[in-house]
Amino acid sequence: MRRLLGITHLWRVFLACLLCVATPVLAQKEEGQRFEVLGDRLIFDSTVPVDGRELDIRYSDVEDMRDVLRRHPQITTLEINSTGGGHYPSVDLASLVIDFGLNTHVEDTCESSCVTVFLGGEKRTMARGGRLGFHQLSWTARAVEDYYNKNRDRRDWETPFEFAEWMYQDTQTETYTRINYMIARGVDPMFAVQTMRKPDVSMWFPYRSVLIAAGVLTE
């Protein structure tokens, strides 16, 4: 009887260990379902609608991601899925990635300003079938007109020509800042310049071999 009880106890211990090994790490949704903690990974899907609207990358994502990273110090990798969004919030997200020393990974797609966030990673990887999309800086005629009308008094633009002078200088500054950032993150300078050219299509999706050779992907 004593031997039988001993065997029963051993089976219980064995089953408990088996369950510990077999049970997957449960995902923990964070901040309006756009962030999900999965072990040492933070999954950020900016295509998830907020209040029924698809806003993509926005300023509130910066505060949300900072809070999640502070609450989960075990996170080492940001897995991002995004078709882009605000340029300046993306720059702020990239700063967080760099400051927390995260790796970055793309499972599906990362386009436009999302690439800025991705390049913040120390190690940068992409799943087979994933895509990284680049395009030059652009500003539609309607957006230019709206910006001028909203800001001409505050900036003392007496004529549209003064606005054009400012816009010409600002465009050069933004282009320099973007290229300089890419080079600082280990991207080949010639590739960085290529992302500024007007492509044959609206979005340029380089082959994996090109991304590795250019230093965009680290492996």
N, C-alpha and C positions, 0 to 999 in steps of 0.2 A: 504493500500500500504506500509506504514511504517513498519507494522508488517511483511509483506511478505518479505521486504528487510532484516529485522532482521533475519528471519528464513533462508533466502538464505545465509547470512553471517555466521550464525552458521554452516550450512552444509559445507561451504567452510573450516571453521576452523576444523570441524570434519574430513573431507576428508584429509586435510593436515596432521593432527595428525596420521590418519590411515596409510597414505603412509610412514610416518617416522618410524612407528612401523613395517610395513610389508616389507620395503625395506631392503634386506640383506646387511651385511657389504661386500663391494667390496674388492676382493683380489687385492693386488698390487704386481706385479712381480718385483723382484729385482735381480740384478747382474747375467745376463745371464740365467735367468729362473731357476736357482738352488735354489734360495731363494724367498719366497713368504710371504708377510706380510698380515695377516688376523686378523684384530682387535688387540688383545693383544697376538696373536700367530705369531711366526716365523716358517714357514714350510721350512725345508731344505731337499731336495731330491737329494742326491749325485749320483743317478743313471741317472740323466738327462745328456745326452752327451754334451760335450763342443767341438765346432768345428768338430762335427761329430764323436768324439771319446768318449768312455766311460772310464773316468779316475777315477771315484769314489772320495773318499776323498783325497784332495790334498792341498798343501800349500796355493794356492791362495784363497781357501775357508776361511782360517783364516782371511785374510785381508777383504774379502768381508763381512763376518759375523760381524766383528767388526764395519765396516762402517754402516751396516744396523742397528745394535743395538744402535749405537750412534745417528742415525737419527730418530729412533723410540723408544723413552724412555718408551712408554706404553707397550712394549713387556714384558710379564712375563713367557711365556712358549715357549720352543723350541720343535717343533714336527719334528722328524727326521726319514727319511727312507733311509737306506743305507745297502749295503752288505759288507762294510768295506773300505779299502784303506790304505793310508800311516799311519804308527804307530805314527810318530812324529807330523804330522799335526793334528791327532786325539787328541793327548795329549794337543796341543795348543788350539784346539776347546773346550776341556773340561775345560781348564783354563778360557776361556772366559765365559763359562756357569756358573762356580763357581763365577767368579768376578762380573758378572751381576746379580747374585742371581736368576737364571732362574729355573723353573721347566722343566722337560723333559717328553715327551710322545712319544710312538711308536704306530702308527696306523696300520702299515703293518709289516715291518721287520727291525731289527737292528742286524747286524752280525759282528763278528770279531772286528776290531778296533772301529767300531761304538759304541760298548758297553762302551768303555772308555769315549766317549762323553756323552752317556746316563747317566752314573753314576755320572756325574758332577751335575746333577739336584738335587735341594732341595727336591722336591716331584717328584717321578718317577712312572709313570703310563703306562699301556699298554692296548690298546683296545682288546676286545674279538676277538680272531682269530689272534692277532698279535704274533710275535715271537722275542725272543732274542737268538742269537746264539753265543756260545763260542767255542774256540779251543785253543790248546796249541801253544806256540810260535814255529815257524818252519822256516827253511831256506833250500832251495833245494840245491843239490850238485852243480848245475850249477851257482846258485847265489853266493855260497861260493867261487867257483873258480873265478868268475868275480870280486868279491870284493877283493880277494887276489891279483889278477893281477893288479887291478887299484890302490891299496893302499900300496903295499909292499914297494915301494921306499919311499913314504912319511912317513911311519911308521917304516922304517928301519927293516923290517922283512927279515932277511938274508936267512931263510929257512922256509918251510911250517910248521915246528914244532913250530917256534916262533909265527907264525900266529895262530896255534892251541891253544897255551897257552893263547894268548890274547882272542881268541874266547870263550874258556872255562870260563875265568873270566867274560867276557862281558855278556855271557848268564846267569850266576848266578846273576849278577847285575840287568839285565833286569827283570829276574824272581822275584827277591826281590822287585824291584820297582813296578812291576805290582800288586803283592799280597799286598804290603803295601798300595798302592793307594786304592784298593778295600776295605780293612779293614777301612781305614780312611773315606771312604764314607759310612760306616755303614754296609758293607757286612760281613756276618758270616765268620770267618777265615777258617773253614773247607770247606765251599763252595768255597772260593777263591783258596784254595789248589786244590780242585777238578778240577777247570778250567785249571790247569797245567798238568793234567794227559793226557796220550794218549787215546783218546776216541775210541770206537768201530766204530764210523763213523767220517767223516771229520769235522762235525759240531755238537755240542751238543746243543739241544733246550730243556731246562728244562720246566717242567709243571709250570703253573701259581702258584700253591700252593707252589712249591719248591722255586720259585723266591721270593714270599712274605715271606716265612719262613726264607729265607737266607738274607732278607733285601735288595735285588736287587730292587724289587718293594716296594714302601712305602705304597701302598694301592691297 
